[in-house]
Amino acid sequence: MSNQNSSTSDDGSFVKIDSKDVNLRQRKTSITGRKKSQSQLNTEALIHGGIDSISRNVPEQYAKYVQNLKPVVSPLMDILYIVVPYLFMLVSKLKDVWEMLQPYHPEELGGAFCGLLMVYFGGTYVSTIAAVEAFRQCGWQRTESHVKVLMENYRAAKVESAKDDAKDDDGDGVPDVQQIPKNELYRRKLLLVAKSVNPDNVTNALAGIWSGVFGVVCTLRIQFAQAVTLGAAIGDVLHRGVHKYLEPTVVTMIPEEHGYLKKWVPSLVRYTCRSIAVSIAWLLQRVISAFHSAVRGSEMTIKGVSMYLKRHGHIEEVPKEGSQLWFCLMFGLAISGFLWQLRMGFTLPFPLNILFLPFSIFEWILTNIVGSNL
């Protein structure tokens, strides 16, 4: 049987290609030195086809920037194919550990541990803790059900895609997906996904997840808008008090050859005053949020530890909420955590700053999302 097959070139003309050569070229090694799987090659081709489709539909002056994304696809897919299996392995191990700990009722100590983190680190992760609280109240149950629906549809599409990767309708011993242009593969996989999944389920699930995320962002913006608004108002008052003294001083510091910059001085002084005032207001908000997190976390910690100790016979009765003992334990722990946060300046000591780096990155992203356009 001949190994020659025809395909289309970029200019639309037909060229002859060798099937063995196709396999050799397509199964090039990744950054790890391992051969790429057919699934990874198909995914890369699918993304390339999507980039080509987008570049044809955007204004001509932006098309080249869209095409510049192509060289990023391959190393990014290599990284994902390395990381994702380990993430699934980690999730599986955590699930096994959780099952092993069931006789010891980890939900009690788990809640106590989370509460302890809130007591001592609540001021460092203000936005993250507020987001978790908001999400738990207004979107967790709906989002959980929607994610399960999406995962079911993803599994169905993955099974059909694996079957499609193995198809060899022309009987030449080479799967059809390896012999078609990228644009055709892109179209073929999109049609396969459209055929495999339930559009109503996917649409409703995506809308539900987005509404949950949007609800959390709106809740956080409302919560922190007061601090930003107060800071801006204080900044305006501060500006009225210092601008007639500060602006002339700044103007005299500008060399004459750069005199065109003098027109920017009033705006610079105004926004500097606002930035200082907003920073002070945000610091006060952080202090308030840290105290709230310390109180909330101490309540979770005392409740979890007390129930655990009672279950294992170490104490006879759980302290009643509102009692004098409960009040002393809760506020004693809360005040100690709050004072420790103030002493540390809402920063983490080494090595906790390394251990909690992912949470710090998430906090930074969330703070910028919430603080934008306020």
C-alpha positions as CSV (number, residue, x, y, z in Angstrom):
1,M,0.0,0.0,0.0
2,S,1.4,3.4,-0.9
3,N,2.5,5.7,1.8
4,Q,1.8,8.8,-0.3
5,N,-1.2,11.0,0.7
6,S,-2.4,14.4,-0.4
7,S,-3.0,17.4,1.7
8,T,-3.4,21.1,1.2
9,S,-0.7,23.7,1.7
10,D,-1.1,27.1,3.3
11,D,-1.9,28.6,-0.2
12,G,-4.6,26.1,-0.9
13,S,-2.7,24.0,-3.4
14,F,-2.3,20.2,-3.2
15,V,1.0,18.7,-2.2
16,K,2.1,15.1,-1.7
17,I,3.3,14.1,1.8
18,D,4.6,10.9,3.1
19,S,2.6,9.3,5.9
20,K,5.7,8.0,7.7
21,D,7.3,11.4,7.4
22,V,4.1,12.9,8.9
23,N,4.3,10.6,11.9
24,L,7.9,11.4,12.4
25,R,7.4,15.1,12.2
26,Q,4.3,15.2,14.3
27,R,5.6,13.1,17.1
28,K,8.4,15.5,17.8
29,T,9.8,15.5,21.4
30,S,8.5,18.0,24.0
31,I,10.6,20.1,26.4
32,T,11.0,17.0,28.6
33,G,12.6,14.9,25.9
34,R,9.6,12.6,25.7
35,K,7.5,12.0,22.6
36,K,4.3,13.8,22.6
37,S,1.1,11.8,22.7
38,Q,-1.4,11.9,19.8
39,S,-3.8,13.6,22.2
40,Q,-1.3,16.4,22.9
41,L,-0.6,16.8,19.2
42,N,-4.3,17.0,18.4
43,T,-4.8,19.6,21.1
44,E,-2.0,21.8,19.8
45,A,-3.4,21.5,16.3
46,L,-6.8,22.4,17.6
47,I,-5.5,25.5,19.4
48,H,-3.5,26.5,16.3
49,G,-6.7,26.2,14.2
50,G,-8.5,28.4,16.7
51,I,-5.8,31.0,16.5
52,D,-6.0,31.0,12.7
53,S,-9.7,31.4,12.9
54,I,-9.5,34.3,15.3
55,S,-6.8,36.0,13.2
56,R,-9.0,35.9,10.2
57,N,-11.9,37.6,12.1
58,V,-10.0,40.4,13.9
59,P,-8.9,43.7,12.2
60,E,-5.9,43.2,9.9
61,Q,-3.6,45.3,12.1
62,Y,-4.2,42.9,15.0
63,A,-3.9,39.6,13.1
64,K,-0.1,39.4,13.4
65,Y,-0.3,39.8,17.2
66,V,-2.8,36.9,17.3
67,Q,-0.5,34.8,15.2
68,N,2.3,35.5,17.5
69,L,0.5,33.4,20.1
70,K,1.3,30.2,18.2
71,P,4.9,29.7,19.4
72,V,3.6,29.9,23.0
73,V,1.2,27.0,22.5
74,S,3.7,24.1,22.3
75,P,5.7,24.9,25.5
76,L,2.5,25.8,27.4
77,M,1.0,22.4,26.5
78,D,4.2,20.7,27.5
79,I,4.0,22.3,30.9
80,L,0.3,21.5,31.3
81,Y,0.9,17.8,30.3
82,I,3.6,17.7,33.0
83,V,1.7,19.4,35.8
84,V,-1.9,18.2,35.3
85,P,-1.1,14.4,36.0
86,Y,0.6,15.4,39.2
87,L,-2.4,17.6,40.2
88,F,-4.7,14.7,39.6
89,M,-2.4,12.5,41.6
90,L,-2.3,15.0,44.4
91,V,-6.1,15.2,44.5
92,S,-6.3,11.4,44.5
93,K,-3.8,11.2,47.4
94,L,-5.6,13.9,49.4
95,K,-8.9,12.0,48.8
96,D,-7.3,8.8,50.1
97,V,-5.9,10.6,53.1
98,W,-9.3,12.1,53.8
99,E,-10.9,8.6,53.7
100,M,-8.2,7.2,56.0
101,L,-8.9,10.0,58.5
102,Q,-12.7,9.5,58.6
103,P,-12.6,7.5,61.9
104,Y,-11.0,10.6,63.5
105,H,-13.6,13.0,62.2
106,P,-11.3,15.3,60.2
107,E,-14.1,17.7,59.5
108,E,-13.9,18.9,63.1
109,L,-10.1,19.3,63.2
110,G,-10.1,20.6,59.6
111,G,-12.5,23.4,60.6
112,A,-10.4,24.1,63.7
113,F,-7.2,24.3,61.5
114,C,-8.9,26.7,59.0
115,G,-10.1,28.8,61.9
116,L,-6.6,28.9,63.4
117,L,-5.3,30.2,60.0
118,M,-7.9,32.9,60.1
119,V,-6.9,33.9,63.6
120,Y,-3.3,34.4,62.7
121,F,-3.3,35.3,59.0
122,G,-6.7,36.9,58.5
123,G,-5.2,40.4,57.9
124,T,-2.8,39.1,55.3
125,Y,-5.5,37.4,53.2
126,V,-8.4,39.9,53.6
127,S,-9.8,39.5,50.1
128,T,-9.3,35.7,50.0
129,I,-11.2,35.1,53.2
130,A,-13.9,37.6,52.3
131,A,-14.3,35.8,48.9
132,V,-14.5,32.4,50.6
133,E,-17.2,33.6,53.0
134,A,-19.2,35.3,50.2
135,F,-18.9,32.2,47.9
136,R,-19.9,29.9,50.7
137,Q,-23.0,31.9,51.4
138,C,-24.2,32.8,47.8
139,G,-22.7,30.4,45.3
140,W,-21.1,27.2,46.6
141,Q,-23.9,24.7,46.2
142,R,-25.0,25.9,42.8
143,T,-21.4,26.1,41.5
144,E,-20.6,22.6,42.8
145,S,-23.6,21.1,40.9
146,H,-22.7,23.0,37.7
147,V,-19.1,21.9,37.8
148,K,-20.2,18.3,38.1
149,V,-22.4,18.8,35.0
150,L,-19.4,20.2,33.1
151,M,-17.2,17.4,34.1
152,E,-19.7,14.8,32.9
153,N,-19.9,16.5,29.5
154,Y,-16.1,16.8,29.4
155,R,-15.8,13.0,30.0
156,A,-18.3,12.3,27.2
157,A,-16.5,14.5,24.8
158,K,-13.1,13.0,25.8
159,V,-14.4,9.5,25.1
160,E,-15.7,10.5,21.7
161,S,-12.5,12.3,20.8
162,A,-10.4,9.2,21.7
163,K,-12.5,7.2,19.4
164,D,-12.1,9.8,16.7
165,D,-8.3,9.8,17.1
166,A,-8.3,6.0,16.3
167,K,-10.4,6.2,13.1
168,D,-8.8,5.1,9.9
169,D,-11.5,5.3,7.3
170,D,-9.1,5.1,4.3
171,G,-7.5,2.0,5.7
172,D,-3.9,3.1,5.1
173,G,-2.8,2.3,8.7
174,V,-2.5,6.0,9.7
175,P,-5.3,7.6,11.8
176,D,-7.2,10.2,9.8
177,V,-6.6,13.0,12.3
178,Q,-2.9,12.8,11.4
179,Q,-3.5,13.4,7.7
180,I,-5.7,16.4,7.6
181,P,-4.8,20.1,7.8
182,K,-4.9,22.0,11.1
183,N,-8.0,24.0,10.1
184,E,-9.8,20.9,9.1
185,L,-8.9,19.2,12.4
186,Y,-10.1,22.3,14.3
187,R,-13.4,22.1,12.5
188,R,-13.7,18.4,13.0
189,K,-13.1,18.5,16.7
190,L,-15.5,21.4,17.3
191,L,-18.2,19.4,15.5
192,L,-17.4,16.4,17.6
193,V,-17.7,18.4,20.8
194,A,-20.9,19.9,19.7
195,K,-22.3,16.4,18.9
196,S,-21.0,14.8,22.2
197,V,-22.2,17.3,24.8
198,N,-25.6,18.5,25.9
199,P,-25.8,22.2,24.9
200,D,-28.5,23.1,27.5
201,N,-26.5,21.5,30.3
202,V,-23.3,23.2,29.3
203,T,-24.9,26.6,28.8
204,N,-26.8,26.5,32.1
205,A,-23.7,25.3,34.0
206,L,-21.4,28.0,32.5
207,A,-24.1,30.7,33.3
208,G,-24.4,29.3,36.8
209,I,-20.7,29.3,37.5
210,W,-20.3,32.9,36.1
211,S,-23.2,34.1,38.2
212,G,-21.5,32.7,41.3
213,V,-18.2,34.3,40.5
214,F,-19.8,37.6,39.5
215,G,-21.8,37.5,42.8
216,V,-18.6,37.1,44.8
217,V,-16.8,39.9,43.0
218,C,-19.8,42.2,43.5
219,T,-20.0,41.3,47.2
220,L,-16.4,42.1,47.6
221,R,-16.6,45.4,45.7
222,I,-19.5,46.5,47.9
223,Q,-17.6,45.5,51.0
224,F,-14.4,47.3,50.1
225,A,-15.9,50.2,48.2
226,Q,-16.6,52.1,51.4
227,A,-12.9,52.1,52.3
228,V,-11.9,53.3,48.9
229,T,-14.6,55.9,48.8
230,L,-13.6,57.1,52.2
231,G,-10.0,57.3,51.2
232,A,-10.8,59.3,48.1
233,A,-12.8,61.8,50.2
234,I,-10.0,62.1,52.7
235,G,-7.6,62.6,49.8
236,D,-9.6,65.5,48.4
237,V,-9.6,67.2,51.8
238,L,-5.9,66.6,52.1
239,H,-5.3,68.0,48.7
240,R,-7.2,71.2,49.5
241,G,-4.9,71.7,52.5
242,V,-1.5,71.1,50.9
243,H,-1.8,71.9,47.2
244,K,-1.1,75.6,47.5
245,Y,2.1,74.8,49.3
246,L,3.2,71.6,47.6
247,E,2.5,72.5,44.0
248,P,4.9,75.5,43.9
249,T,7.6,73.4,45.5
250,V,7.3,70.7,42.9
251,V,7.2,73.2,40.1
252,T,10.5,74.7,41.2
253,M,12.1,71.2,41.1
254,I,11.4,70.8,37.4
255,P,14.2,72.0,35.1
256,E,13.4,74.7,32.6
257,E,14.2,72.4,29.7
258,H,11.4,70.2,30.9
259,G,9.0,73.0,31.5
260,Y,6.2,71.2,29.6
261,L,5.9,68.8,32.6
262,K,4.8,71.6,34.9
263,K,1.2,71.3,33.6
264,W,1.1,67.8,35.1
265,V,1.9,69.0,38.6
266,P,-1.6,69.7,39.9
267,S,-2.9,66.3,38.7
268,L,0.2,64.6,40.2
269,V,-0.3,66.3,43.6
270,R,-4.0,65.5,43.6
271,Y,-3.6,61.8,42.8
272,T,-0.7,61.5,45.2
273,C,-2.9,62.8,48.0
274,R,-5.7,60.4,47.0
275,S,-3.3,57.5,46.9
276,I,-1.9,58.2,50.3
277,A,-5.4,58.6,51.8
278,V,-6.7,55.4,50.1
279,S,-3.7,53.5,51.3
280,I,-4.5,54.6,54.9
281,A,-8.2,53.8,54.5
282,W,-7.3,50.3,53.1
283,L,-4.9,49.7,56.0
284,L,-7.7,50.6,58.4
285,Q,-10.0,48.2,56.5
286,R,-7.3,45.5,56.8
287,V,-7.2,46.0,60.5
288,I,-11.0,45.8,60.8
289,S,-11.1,42.7,58.6
290,A,-8.2,41.1,60.5
291,F,-10.1,41.5,63.8
292,H,-13.2,40.1,62.3
293,S,-11.3,37.1,60.9
294,A,-9.6,36.5,64.3
295,V,-13.0,36.4,66.0
296,R,-14.6,34.2,63.3
297,G,-11.6,31.9,63.2
298,S,-11.3,31.6,67.0
299,E,-15.0,30.6,67.1
300,M,-14.4,27.9,64.5
301,T,-11.3,26.7,66.3
302,I,-12.9,26.5,69.7
303,K,-15.9,24.7,68.3
304,G,-13.9,22.2,66.3
305,V,-11.4,21.3,69.1
306,S,-14.2,21.1,71.7
307,M,-16.3,18.7,69.7
308,Y,-13.2,16.6,68.9
309,L,-12.2,16.4,72.6
310,K,-15.7,15.5,73.7
311,R,-16.0,12.8,71.0
312,H,-12.8,11.1,72.2
313,G,-13.7,11.5,75.9
314,H,-11.2,14.1,76.9
315,I,-13.8,16.5,78.1
316,E,-17.3,15.8,79.4
317,E,-19.2,18.7,77.9
318,V,-18.6,21.2,75.1
319,P,-18.5,24.8,76.3
320,K,-21.9,26.4,75.6
321,E,-21.9,29.2,73.1
322,G,-22.4,32.5,74.9
323,S,-21.2,31.2,78.3
324,Q,-18.4,32.9,80.2
325,L,-16.0,30.0,79.5
326,W,-16.8,30.2,75.8
327,F,-16.4,34.0,75.7
328,C,-13.0,33.8,77.5
329,L,-11.6,31.1,75.3
330,M,-12.8,32.7,72.0
331,F,-11.8,36.2,72.7
332,G,-8.5,35.2,74.3
333,L,-7.5,33.3,71.2
334,A,-8.9,36.1,68.9
335,I,-7.0,38.9,70.7
336,S,-3.7,36.9,70.8
337,G,-4.0,36.3,67.0
338,F,-4.9,39.8,66.2
339,L,-2.1,41.3,68.3
340,W,0.4,38.9,66.6
341,Q,-0.8,40.1,63.2
342,L,-0.3,43.7,64.2
343,R,3.2,42.9,65.5
344,M,4.0,41.2,62.2
345,G,2.6,44.0,60.2
346,F,0.2,41.6,58.4
347,T,3.2,39.8,56.8
348,L,4.3,36.2,57.0
349,P,7.6,35.1,58.5
350,F,9.9,32.7,56.7
351,P,9.2,29.9,55.8
352,L,5.5,30.5,55.9
353,N,5.8,33.2,53.2
354,I,7.2,30.5,50.9
355,L,4.6,27.9,51.9
356,F,1.7,30.2,51.4
357,L,3.0,31.8,48.2
358,P,0.1,30.4,46.0
359,F,-2.4,32.0,48.4
360,S,-0.4,35.3,48.3
361,I,-0.5,35.3,44.5
362,F,-4.3,34.6,44.6
363,E,-4.8,37.4,47.1
364,W,-2.9,39.9,44.9
365,I,-5.0,38.9,41.9
366,L,-8.2,39.1,43.8
367,T,-7.3,42.5,45.3
368,N,-6.6,44.0,41.9
369,I,-9.8,42.6,40.5
370,V,-11.9,44.0,43.4
371,G,-10.0,47.3,43.5
372,S,-10.2,48.0,39.7
373,N,-12.7,50.6,38.6
374,L,-13.7,51.5,42.1
